[in-house]
């Protein structure tokens, strides 16, 4: 096992406090800090410490994939198939979706034939892999994900009391299925600028009026309060963006600490705010639909989107083990073969617990300090740091070094 230092990514939507606080650095940071990458992605690999020398994890794995990846090396072409991150969103991310494996392969080949540079901002497909992903909240985490059941969206559109929305509500009411959602989404995302400039302010006025006047007579709560507030927040961050309208069609989701959200291919989503651990297939393929100054390719987005309405189920952690002295572990089940994720809550003073894994793994500490034990060897990692465990390593055990600690284990396949 070796200490692993994450690669820090600074994007405008990041936080100047969240990652700095988690890692024990001065607050505020000089720039918005959005993500810490722990993996072997070519765009920004983590660095491994071997005999006092730092080396890219990408090159370390490439040098001996059979030893580092074990039996999964041929399956994934000698590549580490997952990327683990800590994500900290202070502002909304772009409205986006990821392609299926088949779509990614075809798109990558198509853009290669068209001689679109891999560095071009107009490039949609930077590799030929799909990108299923799971995010687990470390704190309250807000997101938009998946198309809301049409009947509920019709209720929302009519609740806003905007006359100009009535034709769209009627359209969806007449066809309350994936085809109706596709029609409405396509209409809104492709509105001419003049039509968008006329409609969007009306919708925002409706949201303001709804929040100030409308209440649920049964509970006294505003039934669509979170949706209306989110629409206003997105419009303030991205004025005149068609993605603000499109976002009205999506489920508004709040994750509590420890809960997860799994996103498969074609699932339109936007993370809004919060800090979480994210694991995904090792890909950088993103099709954007708005809420961003970056390249938006509407025809290609429509090609990959899944319009099947679905109230996305929150991934609840499955309790796996509790020790008599208070430590416990939880598993997050997903259908992705590239990754598996488990969370360990390590009690102060508790005996070391074994860390099960399949093949290579990354152990990431998110609070406290953790002692990692392998035979006679010991490695200590603190919040925001990680350890690389090769497939050939023997069993690793973990214990809280002082007070309670939290540890995530990322590996390949099903734990």
N, C-alpha and C positions, 0 to 999 in steps of 0.2 A: 504494500500500500504506500501511496505517495501523496504528499500535500498538493492540492490543486487550487490555483488562484484564478478567480473568474475574470472575464474580460468585461470591462465596464462600457456600456453604450449610453451615449448622451443624446437623447432626442428631446424636441421641444415640449412634448407632452409629459416628460418625466417630472420627478419631484426633487426639490433641493434639500429635503429633510429625511424622507423615508429610508432610502438605502444608506445614507450617512449615519442615521441613528442606529439602524440594524447592525451596521458594521463597526459601530463605535468610533466614527470619525467626526470631526468638527461640523457643526450645523450653523448656518446653511452651507451647502456645497457651492462651489464656484459656478457650476452649470447645472441645469436640470439633469438628474441621473435617472434613466428609464429602466435599464435592464442590466443584470449581471449574467453573463453567459458562462455556463459550465459544460463544455463539450468540445467536440473536434470539428466544428463547422469551419469551412475554409474562410468565411468572411471575418471571423474573429474567434479563433480557438482559445480555450483556456490554456494556462501554462502549468506544467507539472514540475515539481522540484525533485530532482534525482541526484543524490550524492552532492547536495549543495549547489547544483547548477539548474537554472530554469530552462525549460524546453517546451515548445509548443506540443500540446497533447495530440494535435493532428499528426505531426511528424513522428511523435513517439509511437503512436498506433501504427502508422504506415511502415515504420522500421521493422516491426515484428507483429503483424496482425494475428498470426496463429497463436502466439503466446498471450497477447493482450486481449483478444476477442474470443479465443477458444473456438468451440464448434460452430458459433454463429457467424464466423468470419466469411465462409463461402456464401451463406444466405444473403448477406448484405454487402457483398462485393468488397470485403476487407475494410469496410467503413463502420465507425460507431453509429448505430442507426437512430440514436435519439439525441436530443439537445435539451438540457436542463437549464432553467433560468429562474432568477428572482426578478419579478416585474413590479414596477412602482409607477402607477399612473396618477398624475395630478390633474390631467386634462384628458378628454376623450381621445381614443385612438381612431384611426380611419375606419369607415364602414368597409368591411372586407369579407372575402371568402377564399377558400383554398380548393384546388382541383383534386380530383381523384387520381389514383396512380396512372390510369389509362389516359386521362386528360392531360396530366403533366407530361407524360412521355411524348404524346402527340404534339403538344404545344411547344415543348423544348426542341423537338426535331424541326417543327415548322419554322420557328424563329431562327434556328441555326441555318436552315436552307435559305432564309431571307437575309442572312448575314447581319442580323441584329446583334450588335456587340453585347456581351454579358454585362458590361458596365453601363450600357445605355439606360437612361431614365425611362425610355419607352419600352423596355423589355418587360414582359409579363412572366416568363418562365426562365429562371436562372439555374434550374437543374431539372432532372426528369423524375422527381420523387413527389409523392403526396405529402400532406402535412396535417394529419389528425393531431389534435392537441387537447391537453387537460390542464386546467388552472385550478389550484387549490388556494382558497383564501387564507392569508395569515391574519388579516384584519377584515372588517366589513368591506366587501368588494361588489361593485355595481357594474352591470353589463346589459347590453342588448344582444339577444341571440335567438335566431330562428323565427320563422313567420308565425305570428299569433293566429289562433283559429279565427277564420274570417268572420264568424258571427260576433265575436268579441270586438273585432276591429270595426265592424259596422256600428256597434254600440258606441264605441269611442268616437268615431267620426261624427255621429249624430249628437253625442253629448256635448261636443264643442259648440254646437249651435251656429255653425258657419254655413251660410246659404250656398256659397261656392263649392262646399264639399259634398253637397247633397247628390249631385250626379255620380260622384265616385263611390259614395256609400251605396247608392242604388245599384251601380254596376256590380259591386262585390256581393250585395244581398241577392242579386239575381243569379250569381255564380259563386257560391260560397265554397270554393275548393281551390286546388293548386293552380288550375287554369285561370280562375278569376284573380288570384293573387299575382300571377305572372303578368296578366294584362294590366292590372292597376300599377304594379311596380314599374313595368316597362313604360307606361304612360308618364308616370311622375319623374322617373330618372332621366327621361329623354325630352322633358318639356322645353320648348324654346325659352330663351332667357326672358323675353318679354312676358310670356305667360307665367313663368315661375315668379317673376318680380311682382306680378299682380296677385297671384294666389298665396304665396308664402306669408306676406304680412297679415292677410285675413286669418290664416290659420293661427298665427302667433297671437293676434288679438283675441281669437276664440279661446286659446289656452289661458291667457290672462283673465278673461272674463270667467272661464270655468273655475279657475282656482280661487277667484274672489267671490263667486256666487254659488256655484253648484255644490251640493252635499248629498250624500246618500241618506234618504229619510229614515232608513232602518238603523244605520250605525252612526250617522253624523259625520262619517268620513267621506272624503272625496274619492269616489271609486277609481278614477283614472288620474289621481293627483300626481303620482310618480311619473306617469307618461307625459302629462302636460308640462311638468317642471323640466323634465329631460329635454323635451322639444324646444323649450325656451332657452335652456342652457346651450344646446347644440347650435341654435340659431345665433346666439351671442358669440360663440367661438368661431362659427363658420357662416357668416352672413351671406345670404343669397345662394347657399349650396343646396342642390337638389337632394343631397343625402339627408338633409333635415326632414324633408317630406317622407323619403323612403323609410327613415327610422321609425316613423309612426306605425309601421306595419309589423314591427318586431316585438317579441316578448321582452318585458322589462324585468330583469332578474337581480335579486340581492342575495349574495352569498354571505353567510356568517362564517367566522373563523373555523377552519377545518372542513367546510363543505367544498365540493368541487363542481366543475362544469366541463363536460366533454363535448368537443366540437368535431364532427366528422366532415367529410368532403362536401362542399356545396352549401355549407351552413353560413348564412349571412350573419355577421356579428360585429359588435364594436364594444371594446372594454371602455368603461366610462371613468372609473376612479377606483383606487385601492391598491393594496400590495398583496402579492401572492406568489406561490411557487408554480411555475409553468413547465410542463414537459411535452415534447412534441417529436414527431419524426424529423430527422435531420434534413430539413428542406427550407428554402427561402422563397417559395412560390406563393405570391399574394396577388389576388385580383381585387382591386379597390373599386368601391362604388360611390365614394364621396367622403366628405368630412376630412379633406386632406388637400394640400397643394400639389401632391404627387400625381403621377400619371394615372388617369382613370380611363379604362377601356371598356365601355359599356357593352358592346357586342360580345366581347370575350367573357365578361362577367356573366352575362345572360346565358352563355353557353355552359357555364359550370354550376350555376345556382340550382339548389334544390328548393322548390317552392312548396313542397308538401308541408301543410300547416302542422305545427307540433308544439305543445307546451313542453319545452325541454325539461326533462327531469334533472333535478339537482343530484349530483353524485354524492351520496352519503357515504362517509367512511365506514368500512366494515371492520368491526372489532375482531382482531385476530388473536391477541394474547394479552393477558394480564398477569404480572408476577406478584407473588405475595408481598413484596416490599414496595409496590406502587408503580412500577413502570408498566407501560402498555404500548401496543402497536396497532395500527389501523391500515387496511388495504383499500386502494381505490381501483375498482374494476372497470376496465374499458375493453373494447374489442380490438385495440391496436396491437399488432404483433411486434412493433418496434420498441415498445416501452411498457414498463410496469412501475408503479409508484407505491411506496409504503411510508407511513409516518410513524415515528417513535416518540413517545413522551417519556423521557427518562427522569425518574424520581431522584432527588438528592439522596445520596448514601446508598442507593440500591445496587445490587449486584450487576455486573455486566450481562447484557443480553446478546444472544447471537443475532447476526444480521443475515437473514436468508436472501439469496439472490440467484438469478440464473445468468451465467456468463459474467461479463464485465459489469462494474457498477460504479456509481458516483454517490458518495455520502455527503450530504449538505447539511450543515448546522445552521439553524435559523433563530435560535435563541440559546443563551447560556454558553457553556463550554463542554465539549465532549471528549472523552478519552476513548480512542480506538485501539483495540488490543488484538494482536495477531501473533500467537505463540509468545515469544519473549519480547517482541517488538511493541512499542507504544507510540501513537501519534495523537497529538492534541490539536483539536480544531475549535475555533470560536465562531460566533455568529457571522455569517457572510463568507465563510471559507468552507472548503470541501476537501475530500480525499478521493483519489482514483484507486479503484480496486480492480486489478486485472483478473481475467478469467482463470488464470493459473494460481492465483493467490488462495491460500487456505482460509478457513472460516475466520471471519472478523467479528469481534464482540464490541459492544459500545456501552459506556456508562457515563453518567453526568460527572463532570470533574469537580464541581463545587455545589452550586444550587441546581434546581431543576433545569433541564435542557430539552430542546426539540431537535430532532434529526430526521431528514428525509433520505430514503434510499431509492435511487433510480437504477433500473437495470433493464435487460431485454426480456420481452415476453411476459408470461404470466407468473406472478410470484406464488 
